[in-house]
Amino acid sequence: MGSYSVLAALPWPVVPVLLILAVVVKRRFLSSIRDNPGPFLASISSFWKVQQIINGHIEEEMLALHREHGDFVRVTDNEVSVGHPDAVKHLLHAKIAKGSWYQVFSIPDYRFVSQMSETDPQRHIDKGKNVAAGYALSNIIKSETYVDDIIATLKGQLNSLIESRKPVHLDKWFNYFAFDVVGEVTFSQSFGFVKAGNDIGNAIANARKLALYVSIMGHFVWFHNLTIGNPLMSTLGLIPASHLFDTCVAAIDARKKNPEARNDMMERWLNVRNTHPERMTDAEVFAAAAANVGAGAETVSASLQALIYYLLQNPMYLRRLQNELDMAQVRGELSPVVQYAEAQNLPYLQACIKEAYRYHSSIGTNLPRVVPKGGLTIRGRYFAEGTLLSVNLWVIHRNPDLFGPDSNSFNPERWLDKERAKTMDYFLVHWGAGYNQCPGRNLAHFEINKLAATLIRDYEFERVDPKKEWSFKNHFITTPCDWPCRAKRREMAGV
Ligand code: HEM
């Protein structure tokens, strides 16, 4: 009797159970990554990892597992998380493909491939060249006066809250601010969140739902493409990404009618599209705009929040920073809204911002890469072609061998020694590294510098309940919430 007829003779429920058992045994005991330690469930499926993402603190799990097991931890049946610093060189800097997880970032569906969702290194680099001019600092600086206006409006809102003795929810204001800046720099028009003082059309609430959705469904891209990521669904507007899609369509339409549209990012991309139609399609221009709106707000908000929150937890550092700002103000070196160039001359501010990037990285889930042809050896351990190797930025950033024995504490002063900072800089990978490095980093750093310097110079913040920790869920982006403050104006305040 052949094996088929043996199976046919069994009662039907036994067959699927046997098949599942065979898959479990194969993944657990026969896989080429079977010797890498980790939770049992992780060795047989993606469900352990997905569960951690849903729980919202995979960064804590990864820190704990790497402390327990060392450099290599198996996180799915085909993925190993690499915690050793060599991962920065071998995985982030290397020109190797990104895992299929990223494909789910094609918003609203797989026809709209952005830099983020492009997994092939060469195609990704080509796409990067098409959009690079828009992200150049020299281009972003041209929007400085418009960003100044958003900061002035935000200060107006804070002053009203102070007058009416209401608490200040910086988590919300920083999100509104970052969304408005993306609008201004990409489409020559802020979305108007700061002025309205609320989450217009639930855009931010929807962005969070979308982040949870993509970070889970990236593990099941085939299913996503068949269902929610099917072009038919987006055409009918039935998908979680439709809000982001609609926001971009509306912004692009408004821009077309705006006689004051500047030489903004859109303009730069449309120039490439018009002069080299063979290099860039309309869908790509749209995808780049959607990537900005999707990636450029919550990330910035997370870093700004971390900066202020941890300075409030560590008043000694806050006083030193205020002192630096006050001295610069007295010397007449700061404008009413601090200019980017002015902020660059404040070394303590720079140290504090770097420490916020390190201590609370905005991107908190593992970033997967595919082992290329011929395999890859890291720290003497060989990984076969096709295996996923991933890096969690929190694991790199909290490594005491790289950042000192107090790597688990917020201490901006570790950055003040220039020689030491130089060695640490290579491992400060909050923007990622290599060909996948964040293209929005100039914009993010620009706006964070300006807003942080202006607010810390002009206001004193105090937590309403200093004993209560903030809360945050790491669904790819680690944007915190729920830490209301009382604010008052400082005597040194700029005009
Ligand atoms: C503090 C703020 C920010 C941080 C920490 C940050 C971090 C990152 C990281 C780590 C990646 C790479 C992920 C990977 O390797 O897979 C990334 C990608 C990306 N970021 Fe940012 N980002 C920030 C702000 C922004 C802003 C303001 C924009 C645009 C306006 C932006 C646009 C993008 C895009 C389009 C990608 C995908 C690029 C690619 O895959 O090549 N980001 N970001």
Residues whose N, C-alpha, C, O or C-beta is under 5 A from the ligand:
A	BS01	HEM	Q115 M116 A291 N292 A295 G296 T299 V300 S303 S362 I363 L367 V429 H430 W431 G432 Y435 N436 Q437 C438 P439 G440 L443 A444
